[in-house]
Amino acid sequence: MSHTVLLINPNTSRPTTDMMVALAQACFQSLQRSDIQVRGLSAPQGPGMLTTQEELEQAAAMAEHPLVLAQVRNADGVIIGAFGDPGLQPLSQSVSIPVIGIGQAAMQQAVQVGSPFGIATTTPQLEQSILNQVRRYGWIEQFAGLRLTPTAPLDLAQAPQRQYQELADSVAACIELDGARAVIIGGGPLAQSAQALQNKLAVPVINPIVAACELMAQRLPPT
């Protein structure tokens, strides 16, 4: 018997969904949890990347879409694969299985491994939303600050090496200018850059997909 974890990508990009599913499955394997199988689900409609508050709110409403709810009913756990955790609260309240947001999990892990923590990301129009999220989860006293890449997020999504370098510079700013002792890469689609940055800087770099998988592994008993 195995557990099925549904990884919901709140945007419509199937390549992003596939990337996050592959990373999540590899994480469960590294945790010796071969009993956990990951299934991906892309948003049935909406943008290919969440870059504004309006798009984040649309994604939150999508968590209650009949197609999404039908998939959730056949899962043992759910990971919401967007850093703003859209739809986390209503979905958590409507089901009895574990529902974990990658932003929620990343902040929890960051506080455990190094406080204060910083966040490096690519979406300037979501800056206030991220700050509100830190406050909502109760971590504002442990928060060193947010650093943003200079290039537009959709442009960076098409240039992986540039995305990596700008995120590396933003992480360095979190460490050197803000005093962060751990830095979260704020975004599910940024997970590959987060993986590449791990173990290359002076403090822990938190990959939110990995953080969510590690938390899910704690909440699903081995079969």
C-alpha positions as CSV (number, residue, x, y, z in Angstrom):
1,M,0.0,0.0,0.0
2,S,1.3,3.5,-0.8
3,H,0.3,7.1,-0.2
4,T,-0.6,9.4,-3.0
5,V,0.4,13.1,-2.6
6,L,-1.3,15.5,-5.0
7,L,1.0,18.4,-5.9
8,I,-1.2,21.2,-7.1
9,N,0.5,23.8,-9.4
10,P,-1.8,26.8,-9.1
11,N,-0.6,28.0,-12.6
12,T,-1.2,26.4,-15.9
13,S,2.4,25.6,-16.9
14,R,2.7,21.9,-17.3
15,P,6.5,22.0,-17.6
16,T,6.6,23.7,-14.2
17,T,4.2,21.0,-12.8
18,D,6.4,18.2,-14.2
19,M,9.5,19.8,-12.7
20,M,8.0,20.2,-9.3
21,V,6.6,16.6,-9.3
22,A,10.0,15.2,-10.3
23,L,11.8,17.1,-7.5
24,A,9.2,16.1,-5.0
25,Q,9.4,12.4,-5.9
26,A,13.2,12.5,-5.7
27,C,12.9,14.2,-2.3
28,F,10.6,11.4,-1.0
29,Q,13.1,8.8,-2.4
30,S,16.0,10.5,-0.5
31,L,13.9,10.3,2.6
32,Q,13.5,6.6,2.1
33,R,9.7,7.1,1.6
34,S,9.2,5.0,-1.5
35,D,5.7,4.4,-0.2
36,I,4.8,8.0,-1.2
37,Q,3.9,8.6,-4.9
38,V,3.5,12.2,-6.2
39,R,0.8,13.1,-8.8
40,G,0.8,16.5,-10.3
41,L,-2.2,18.7,-11.2
42,S,-1.9,22.0,-13.1
43,A,-4.5,24.7,-12.7
44,P,-7.3,24.1,-15.3
45,Q,-7.2,27.8,-16.2
46,G,-5.3,31.0,-15.4
47,P,-1.8,32.4,-16.0
48,G,1.3,30.4,-16.7
49,M,3.0,32.1,-13.7
50,L,1.7,33.9,-10.7
51,T,3.2,37.4,-10.6
52,T,0.5,39.7,-9.3
53,Q,-1.9,39.9,-6.3
54,E,-4.9,39.5,-8.6
55,E,-3.4,36.3,-10.1
56,L,-2.7,34.9,-6.6
57,E,-6.3,35.6,-5.6
58,Q,-7.6,33.8,-8.8
59,A,-5.3,30.9,-8.0
60,A,-6.8,30.7,-4.4
61,A,-10.3,30.5,-5.9
62,M,-9.1,27.7,-8.2
63,A,-8.5,25.5,-5.1
64,E,-12.2,25.0,-4.9
65,H,-12.6,24.2,-8.6
66,P,-14.6,20.9,-9.0
67,L,-11.7,19.3,-11.0
68,V,-9.3,20.1,-8.2
69,L,-11.6,18.9,-5.5
70,A,-12.2,15.6,-7.4
71,Q,-8.4,15.0,-7.5
72,V,-8.0,15.9,-3.8
73,R,-10.6,13.3,-2.8
74,N,-8.4,10.6,-4.2
75,A,-5.2,11.7,-2.4
76,D,-3.7,11.1,1.0
77,G,-2.0,14.5,1.2
78,V,-1.8,17.7,-0.8
79,I,1.0,20.1,-1.5
80,I,0.2,23.5,-2.9
81,G,3.0,24.4,-5.2
82,A,3.0,28.2,-5.1
83,F,4.8,30.3,-2.5
84,G,1.8,32.4,-1.7
85,D,0.0,29.2,-0.6
86,P,-3.2,30.1,-2.6
87,G,-6.3,28.3,-1.3
88,L,-4.4,26.7,1.6
89,Q,-6.8,27.7,4.3
90,P,-10.2,26.8,2.7
91,L,-8.8,23.5,1.4
92,S,-7.3,22.5,4.7
93,Q,-10.7,23.2,6.4
94,S,-12.6,21.1,3.8
95,V,-10.6,17.9,4.0
96,S,-9.2,15.6,6.7
97,I,-5.9,14.9,4.9
98,P,-2.7,16.9,5.4
99,V,-2.6,20.0,3.2
100,I,0.7,21.8,3.1
101,G,1.7,25.1,1.4
102,I,5.3,25.4,0.2
103,G,5.5,28.9,1.6
104,Q,4.2,27.7,5.0
105,A,6.7,24.8,5.1
106,A,9.7,26.9,3.9
107,M,9.2,29.5,6.6
108,Q,8.8,26.8,9.3
109,Q,12.0,25.1,8.2
110,A,13.9,28.4,7.9
111,V,13.1,29.3,11.5
112,Q,14.3,25.9,12.6
113,V,17.6,26.0,10.8
114,G,18.5,29.7,11.0
115,S,16.9,32.8,12.4
116,P,16.4,35.5,11.3
117,F,15.6,34.3,7.8
118,G,15.4,36.1,4.5
119,I,13.4,35.5,1.3
120,A,14.8,35.9,-2.2
121,T,12.4,35.9,-5.1
122,T,11.5,37.4,-8.6
123,T,8.0,38.9,-8.2
124,P,8.0,42.5,-7.1
125,Q,4.3,42.9,-7.4
126,L,3.9,40.2,-4.7
127,E,6.2,41.9,-2.2
128,Q,3.4,43.1,0.1
129,S,1.6,39.8,-0.2
130,I,4.7,38.0,0.9
131,L,5.2,40.4,3.8
132,N,1.6,39.8,4.9
133,Q,2.2,36.1,4.6
134,V,5.2,36.2,6.9
135,R,3.1,38.1,9.4
136,R,0.1,35.8,9.1
137,Y,2.2,32.8,9.9
138,G,3.6,34.5,12.9
139,W,7.3,34.8,11.8
140,I,7.7,38.6,11.5
141,E,10.0,38.8,14.5
142,Q,12.3,36.2,12.9
143,F,12.2,37.8,9.5
144,A,15.3,39.6,8.1
145,G,13.8,40.9,4.9
146,L,12.9,40.4,1.3
147,R,15.3,40.8,-1.7
148,L,14.0,40.9,-5.3
149,T,15.8,40.2,-8.5
150,P,16.0,43.2,-10.9
151,T,14.7,41.4,-14.1
152,A,11.0,40.8,-14.7
153,P,9.9,37.4,-13.5
154,L,8.6,36.2,-16.9
155,D,11.8,37.2,-18.6
156,L,13.8,35.3,-15.9
157,A,11.6,32.2,-16.4
158,Q,12.9,32.0,-20.0
159,A,16.6,32.4,-18.9
160,P,17.5,29.8,-16.3
161,Q,21.2,30.8,-16.0
162,R,20.3,34.5,-15.5
163,Q,17.6,33.5,-13.0
164,Y,20.1,31.5,-11.1
165,Q,22.7,34.3,-11.0
166,E,20.2,37.0,-10.0
167,L,18.8,34.8,-7.2
168,A,22.3,34.1,-6.1
169,D,22.9,37.9,-5.8
170,S,19.6,38.3,-4.0
171,V,20.5,35.6,-1.5
172,A,23.9,37.2,-0.9
173,A,22.2,40.5,-0.2
174,C,19.9,38.8,2.3
175,I,23.0,37.4,4.1
176,E,25.4,40.3,3.8
177,L,23.1,43.3,4.1
178,D,20.1,41.9,6.1
179,G,21.9,39.5,8.4
180,A,19.9,36.5,7.3
181,R,21.0,33.1,8.7
182,A,18.8,31.2,6.3
183,V,17.3,32.2,3.0
184,I,14.2,30.9,1.3
185,I,13.9,30.9,-2.5
186,G,10.4,32.2,-2.8
187,G,8.6,30.3,-5.6
188,G,7.7,26.8,-6.8
189,P,8.9,27.6,-10.4
190,L,12.2,28.7,-8.9
191,A,12.9,25.2,-7.3
192,Q,15.6,24.3,-9.8
193,S,17.6,27.4,-9.0
194,A,17.0,26.8,-5.3
195,Q,18.5,23.3,-5.7
196,A,21.5,24.6,-7.5
197,L,22.1,27.2,-4.8
198,Q,22.0,24.8,-1.9
199,N,25.4,24.2,-0.2
200,K,27.0,27.0,-2.3
201,L,26.5,29.9,0.1
202,A,27.3,30.7,3.7
203,V,23.9,29.9,5.2
204,P,21.2,27.3,4.4
205,V,19.2,28.0,1.3
206,I,15.6,26.7,1.6
207,N,13.9,25.0,-1.3
208,P,10.2,25.4,-0.6
209,I,9.2,22.2,-2.5
210,V,11.7,20.1,-0.5
211,A,10.6,21.7,2.7
212,A,7.0,20.8,2.0
213,C,7.9,17.2,1.1
214,E,9.9,16.8,4.3
215,L,6.9,18.1,6.3
216,M,4.5,15.8,4.4
217,A,6.8,12.8,5.2
218,Q,6.4,13.6,8.9
219,R,2.6,13.7,8.6
220,L,2.0,10.6,6.6
221,P,2.8,7.4,8.5
222,P,5.0,4.8,6.7
223,T,2.9,2.0,5.1
